[in-house]
Amino acid sequence: MKIVLIGASGTIGKAVANELKDHQVIRVGSKSGDYQADIEDSASLKATFGKIGRVDAIISAAGMVEFAPVEDLSFAQIKASVDSKLLGQINVFQVGRDYVREGGSITLSSGVLAQHPMYSGSAASLVNAAIDSFAKATAFEIGDTLRINAVSPRFVKETMEMMGMDSTSGISAADTAKAYVHAVTSNETGRSFDVADYI
């Protein structure tokens, strides 16, 4: 398959690329990769997909969220989180769908905080839950001409270790990547795949 991987230089993105090494993976990043694109900028995405052409699948492992106690979380921080991880990935879907062959797929990234909130994670919970709901509702509307799913990562061991956190409860990037492979290679749509189910 010809697969566009957005966010390919990140911890999860690198692992997903490795898991899909038997396919043609086109790496897209904000500053690195085979092509560059800003997921918050439709024109940037259109230019990039215009160069890449038709593909079998798109995976988005991109977008950032702000963490702060809800009492201290500013509107600007919430907006930045929504603009990047939520609207950025919706942008990937809206632009990218015109370049995916019929029956192909688009996979977005949400996160475990949609179901299991944590202190200082309200912006992440908001964004992740919205991504899961968007995938479900969009699949309901468009049927099986194009599959759309979300993958919901747990805390990634490598990221936890980089931040000086106890990584005992984390899931490795390599194991996280298995859920993305399932999203691309299965026939399912409208789902949010918990990475813990694919270890």
Beta strands, then each sheet from edge to edge (+ up, - down):
strand 1: 2-6
strand 2: 24-29
strand 3: 35-36
strand 4: 55-60
strand 5: 100-109
strand 6: 147-152
strand 7: 192-194
sheet 1: 3+ 2+ 1+ 4+ 5+ 6+ 7+
end
